[in-house]
Amino acid sequence: RTVISPDPSLKLNEVGIPFEVAKILTVAEKVNTINLKRMKELVAKTEYPAANYILRPDGKRKRIVEELRDELVEELDIGYSVERHLVDGDVVLFNRHPSLHRANLMAHFVKVIPGRTFRMHPAICDPYNADFDGDEMNIHAPQTEEARAEAKVLLNVNTNLFSPKNNMNYFGCRQDAVSGNYMLNESEISKEDASQLLWQTGAHSFNLNKMNKGSDILGKIVPKEIATKDMDYSGFKEHKGTFVKVSDEKLGREETMELIGKVFSLGTIFLSKIGFSISLEDLDVPQAVKDKNLKIIDVAEEKVQKIIESYYDKSMELIPGLSAEETRETKVLQVLNGVRTDVGGNIKNGFSKDSMASKMIMSGAKGSILNISQIAGSIGQQVLNGRRIDFGYTGRTLSFFKKGDLSPGAGGFVYSSFMTGMKPQEFFFGSMTGRDGLMDTALRTPKSGYLYRRLANALQDLIMAYDGTVRDASGSIVQFVYGLDGVDVSAKHLNKKVAPGEAIGVVTAQSFGESSTQMVLNTFHHAGVAEVQVTTGLPRIIEILDARKMPKTPAMEVYLSKDFNNEKDARIVAEKIKEVKLKEVISDIAIDFGSKKIKIGIDAKALKSVHISLDKAIESLGEKGFDVKKLSDGMVLDMNKEDFKTIYKTKESIKEVILTGIKKITQVLVVKRGRDFVILTAGSNLKDVMEFKGVDADRIISNDLHETTKILGIEASRQLIISELNKVLNSQGLSVDPKHAMLVADTMTAAGSVKGITRMGIIGDKNSILARASFETPVKQFVQATKTGKQDELKSVIENIILNQPVPVGTGLPGLLVKVTGSLAADKKGKGK
């Protein structure tokens, strides 16, 4: 294990290894008639490349030391093994922790070079998630012929060009190669420079003019079969490589990898030639742009002031379902978040196109306009828990603001830029949100790690059977056709089917596990959007996969039938299905101690807005067992038989009585989606809402798994798992092929009920005792199995690893059928077997 550093002169599937390492790591080579002479020479040598040990056929291991050297050279014979130093062309496994998906461990070919670090091609960094700020990586040298064959064929970097998560290309141009190719694209170079550049890149035959457009140079290294007129470097970027897919289809994998290497070199070599550096001036904008920014901020300040005034004089229009304070904060946040966007747009227009920073951003190598607008413009609003910075002292955020100060500056708006530096209070607010980010990262790692471990344990034995079905270890079918078409995600562009024996369960577990490390923990929407709060991000994924009995934020999407699908009716339906408690329509409530009565004053305006009359309210209270009489401005409850304790209790409990609407629906919001008006609700009650007049019962979605199963059946909850998982992934900007969500959903619902990926759910249903015990609660599993005399069939993965046997997955799945001939066959017949 040692530090890694970049070396773009290597091939993509090579790894540079220091001499010191090559002398210690050895490879066992069997001595046969062909290599006997070469092996004897290795044992005789003292300098690299030599050998460290020899292995006798009886298993005895001898270290090669000076005194024994000649003796061992003589002794060496066919059948011995020699443990020789690593040499160029040997295959080794290269790995970086944390190993979250299979591309964190790939096979590279050795290139022994001076230096003290492992060298790798920078285009290979992405799947390893490696950078060169001091990362360390591990190397393993496979010792047996089978291991080497498997490494070369299955683990080879070339084999892993496309991700099994979403079919994107792992390797391609990044950072320097991208900005280099971008700058080459917009320049013009002479014949001499161009031929030097192409030759260094590894191109051989090419025709050049006296002056050449940079964009034509790329065409000289891309083969004719795939070249197009509008082709440019961006088709070779990592993740987005459209040309990489075309090349893989038409030219094959080896040539495609060569091509990626060449396009990469083209960018880096050109960039090294012309140079690339950044100074502070590159990050600044002209004074005129800064003045315009100040105007943008002034306009926003005025808007905020108006919102605050309208809050105090009660003229502000409330957002449905939000209180006055929440409405005010939401509106203020919308305005202040808009500042960042406007300042960004202004800076984009005024930012010099010739600055190196601009080239870096425009090429898509690194950085964004947001970075520049925070450096040169304004850092903007600090958002904590989806709100502005809350009051930490009594009625104010920090002790030197006035009490009740709601202005942008007091709520965490940072006017300064990084270039000018922040004021103390701004720095403090910035530190608050910074701390929040660090906390998020520190808590996310263990959460997503445990999620991955559970997924891997639950899905480890799912394999592609020879008949094209997906089955678990006991042979039960989980999917009749993998992902509805049986196509391998990593070979989608070639339309290739998944190979039998492929551990697709583990691939799915890794696709979710690796993605979940990039999700956010805090579940807030883009701050300042009026919407029903819904759990998203990692907590929602965990909630779905646990199959929790109650989601944290139950919600529904209610579509309306034809006649009600307009704004006015949608509003009315929404107001009617929202549950209205008595406390929402009362203006005051008091106990009259003399006559032992509870007097309730009713707010006529509130009553009207919830579509209910006073008589109806009294009637529904009567149904709930409260004997209330109507007064001119409200109602009265006579309790002269009760003691005061009961009267107090009743006064509190009557406030919670639901007068109208559907139980559990606490908040409603009407939104327009395409042609439809949809009611979003907080709280879920499928059965009652489906029966409500005006609701389209065929198009109603609840995010509560168990409620959906109970009312609509298991197929509906399978579909719900798929769409909810994909919804979260999309909201986080992550791309995971829908086939993976499908496999998870099918595994969770295969038994006919929804089972979570927990020790009580799917993992608890496994047949293997060792598999359950190795996950959680081992003692319980062993005691239970011993009491009932259970046997372990050793059909799946983990049990076989525990017993050091090949796993029945992948290359360990097929057995070999051997025809027994000769004397052995005769023996068997004789014994009558």
MARBAZA-521074 format. One record per residue (C-alpha): x, y, z. Coordinates in steps of 0.2 Angstrom, whole numbers, plus 5000, padded with zeros to 4 digits. Each point is the difference from the previous one (the first is absolute). Example, Ala and Ser with C-alpha at 12.3 -4.5 7.8 and 13.67 -1.06 7.14 Angstrom:
2
506249785039
500650174997
END
This chain:
833
500050005000
500750174996
499550174994
499450024982
500550134987
499450044982
501049954984
499150034984
501349914990
499449835006
498749904991
498350015008
500149825007
501850015006
500650045018
501850075003
500849915014
501650055010
501549884999
499949985019
498349934999
500449894985
501449925009
498949955015
498349954991
500349844992
499149894987
500149815001
500549924983
499949814998
501649934992
499849904984
501049944986
499850174991
500550125013
501349895010
501550104994
499250175003
499549955017
501849945004
500650174994
498850095012
500549905015
501950034996
499850194998
500250125014
499450164992
498250044995
499149904992
500449855010
499149885012
499750005019
499549825003
499849834992
498649875004
500449825000
498649884994
499849935017
499550185006
501650055008
500550184998
501850064999
500650175001
501450044987
501550075010
501850024994
500649845008
498749894992
499950084983
501049884990
499349855009
498250064996
500450034982
500649824998
498549935010
498750104990
499049884989
498449974991
498650015012
500850135011
499350175002
501050165000
499450165009
500750134988
500050195001
498650104991
500550044982
499250114987
498449914993
499549915016
498250025005
499650085017
498550065009
499950185004
498850065014
499550165009
498950005016
498650025004
499649874987
498150044997
499849924983
500949884989
501050134990
500950045016
501149854997
500649974982
501549904992
501450104993
501649954991
501650035008
501350134994
501550015012
500650185001
501250105012
499250105013
499149965017
498250024995
498749894990
499750094983
498349994992
499350094984
498950155006
498649944989
499749855011
499750105016
498250014999
499449835004
501349995014
499450175006
501950045002
500950164999
501950045003
499950105016
500849865010
498849854997
500749835002
499649844991
500349825001
500749874988
499849815001
500949884989
498949854995
500949845003
499249864991
499649984981
498150005003
500250175010
501150074986
498849954987
498550075009
500950165003
500550024982
498349964993
498750065013
500950135010
501050084986
499850194999
499549984982
498649895005
499350135012
499850154988
498150015003
499250025017
498749865005
499150145009
499450104986
501049964984
501150165001
501949984995
501150015015
501550054990
500250154989
500750185000
500050095017
500750165007
501650044990
499649904985
498350094999
500650175001
501549964989
498949934986
498850155002
501450124998
500749904985
498350014992
500050195000
501750034994
501049984984
501649924999
501449984987
500549844990
501649985010
499150025017
498649894995
501149864993
501050005016
498450005011
499249854990
501649905000
500250025019
498249945002
500449844990
499250044983
501149954985
499350044983
499150174998
499950144987
500250185006
499750174992
501250155003
498850065014
498849885008
498450035010
500149935017
498449914998
500749904985
501449935010
498949885009
499449934984
501749954996
500149875015
498149944999
499849854988
499050044984
498649875005
499450115014
500550174996
498650134996
500050184994
499450085017
501149895011
501050085014
500949955016
498450015011
499549834992
501549925009
499750085018
499749885014
498249965004
499350094985
501149914986
498849984986
501449964988
500749885012
498449894998
500050024981
501949955000
499749855011
498649944989
500950024983
501949985005
500049895015
500650025018
501950004997
500050134987
498850115010
501150005015
501550054988
498950144993
499650065017
501850005005
500450104984
498750135002
500550025018
501850034995
499550124986
499350115014
501349995013
501550014988
499250164992
499750075017
501849975006
500650094984
499050165001
500050005019
498550045012
500050105016
498850115010
500250165009
498850105011
499650114985
499349854991
498749985014
499550195000
498750094991
500050194994
499350135012
498550034989
499449825003
500350035019
498950164999
498649904992
500249875013
499750135014
498450064990
499449825000
500249985018
499250175004
498549944990
499949845010
500150105016
498550104995
499049854996
500449925017
499650165009
498350004991
499749825005
500450045018
498850155000
498649904992
500349875014
499850135014
498550094992
499249834996
499850044982
501149854994
499149864991
500349845009
500749844992
498749865002
500449905015
501450115007
499950125014
500350194998
501849985007
500449854988
499250094985
501150165004
501649895002
499649904984
499750164990
501650095007
501049854996
499449994982
500550184998
501749985007
500449834992
499650094984
501450135003
501349864998
499249954983
499950184994
501850055006
500649844991
499150054984
500750175001
501849935003
499949884986
499650144988
501450115007
501349865003
501550014987
499949864988
501950004998
500449975018
500749835004
498749975013
498650034987
500949874989
500049885014
498150035003
499550014982
500849834995
499249925015
501649955008
499750065017
499150155009
498450094996
499450184999
499349985017
501849995007
500550164990
498450095006
500549965018
501850054998
499650164991
498250045003
499149965016
500049845010
498250005002
498749935012
500549875013
498749875002
499949885015
498749875002
499150074985
499750165008
501050175002
501050005016
498849995015
500050115015
501449935012
499750145013
498450075006
499250074984
501650024991
501349894991
501550085008
500250125015
500450164990
498550004989
498450095007
498749895007
498749944986
501250054986
499449904985
501150084987
501149904988
501650045009
499349945017
499349844992
501749944993
500150094984
501950024996
500250164989
501949994999
501049904987
501449885004
501250124991
499550155012
499949895015
498549985012
499550105015
500049915017
498249975000
500049934982
501449895004
499149935015
498449964989
501249924987
500749895014
498349955006
499649934983
501749934997
499949905017
498349944994
500949934984
501349915010
498849925012
499049944985
501549924992
500649925016
498249935004
499749944982
501549884999
499549885013
498150014995
500449964981
501349875006
498749905009
498750024986
501349924988
500449865012
498149965002
499750014981
501649894996
499449875013
498249994994
500549994981
501649915000
499349834994
499050074986
500749944984
499649994981
499549824998
500349914983
498250014995
500050195001
499150025016
500650085016
500149885015
500649995017
501049875009
498549885003
499550014982
498550115002
499650124986
500250185004
499850074982
499549904985
501050114989
501350125007
499550184999
498649954987
501249984986
501549905007
501350134993
501550035010
500150195006
501850014997
499849944982
498450094996
500750094985
500549834993
498349925004
500949865009
499149885012
500649975017
501249855001
499349855010
500749995017
500350185002
499750065017
498750144996
499450015018
501750065005
500150124986
498350085005
500650015018
501650094994
499050124989
499050065014
501349985014
501350114989
498750134995
499350025018
501750075006
499650154989
498350035007
499650145012
499349965017
499050155004
498449984991
499550184995
499550054983
500850154991
499750125014
498650134997
498849894990
498349995006
499749815000
499449865011
501549945010
500649834994
501449905006
501349974987
501849964998
500949865010
498749995014
498649974987
501049864992
500349925017
498150025004
499549914984
501249865001
499649975018
498249994995
499550115015
498349985007
499750194999
501050124989
500650155009
499150124989
498549914992
499450094984
498849974986
499850064982
498250014996
499450024982
498350064996
498649934989
499650094983
498650125007
501150065015
501650024990
500150195001
500750125012
498450055009
499349835003
501849935005
500150135013
498349965007
500349815000
501750045009
499250105013
498649875003
501249855002
501250095012
499549955018
499450155010
500250005019
498950115011
501550105005
500250064983
498450094999
499850075018
500450185005
500049965018
499649875013
499750035019
499349915015
498550095009
500349935018
498450075007
498949904989
501249864996
499950034981
501450014986
499650154988
500749984983
500150154988
500149964982
500950104986
498750024987
501350044986
501049845004
498449905000
499650064983
501749964993
499849815005
498349984992
499049965015
498550085009
499950035019
498549885001
501149864991
501450045012
498849975015
499349854992
501749924998
500550045018
498449925006
500549844990
501650005010
499050005016
500250195005
498350075004
500250184993
498650134998
500150144987
500250185005
500050164989
501950014998
500549825004
499549865011
499949945019
500349845008
499149975016
501049895013
499150045017
500149815005
501949994998
501450055011
501250144995
501449884996
498949924987
499550174993
501850054998
500349834991
498550024989
500550184995
501749944993
499349844992
498550094991
501350114991
500749844991
498349944994
499949984981
498550104993
500149964982
501249934987
501049844999
500949935015
501950024999
500150134986
500850145009
500550114985
499550024982
500850094985
499350024983
501449994986
499850004981
500949854991
499850024981
498250004997
499549935017
499750085017
500749895013
499750025019
501549965010
499649955018
501049985016
499349845008
499349854991
498349925001
499849904983
498449925004
499050155005
500750124987
499749874986
498250005004
499950195000
498950094987
501150074986
501549905003
500749894986
500249845010
501149924986
501350135001
500350035019
501749965007
500549995019
501849985006
499549885014
500549834995
498949905012
498550104997
500249984981
500249815002
498549995011
498850104988
500849974983
500949835002
501849954998
500350044982
499650185004
501250015014
501449924989
499750144988
500050135014
501749945006
500750024982
499350174997
500450065018
501849944999
500250084983
499250165006
501350025014
501549964988
499450134987
499750135014
501849985005
500650014982
500749825000
499849884986
499649825004
499249894987
498249965004
500449814998
500950015017
498450075009
499049874991
501149865007
499950075018
498150024999
499849824993
501149935014
499050105013
498349944993
500449834993
499249915016
498350094997
500250125014
501250155002
501649955009
501350125005
501949974997
500349975019
500449865011
498149975003
499650024982
500849924985
501749965008
499049915014
499149894987
501749934993
500149825001
501950005005
500350015018
501850064997
499450144989
498850065013
501249985014
501450094991
498850154998
499350045017
499549925016
501149844998
499749925017
498150014997
500249914983
501149865006
498949975015
498449994990
500949894987
500749885013
498349985009
499149964984
501549894992
500150114984
501349964987
500950134989
500049954981
501450124996
499150064985
500450195000
501550115002
500550045017
499949825007
501249944987
501250155004
500049955018
500449824996
501450064988
499149924985
499650074982
498450105000
498649934988
500050174991
500950064985
501549904995
499649895015
498349954994
500349884985
500649825004
501049914987
499349834993
501449884997
499949844991
500949875009
501049884989
501349875001
500449895016
499150125011
498449974991
500349815001
500350025019
498350085002
499149874991
500849865009
499550085017
498250014994
499950195003
END
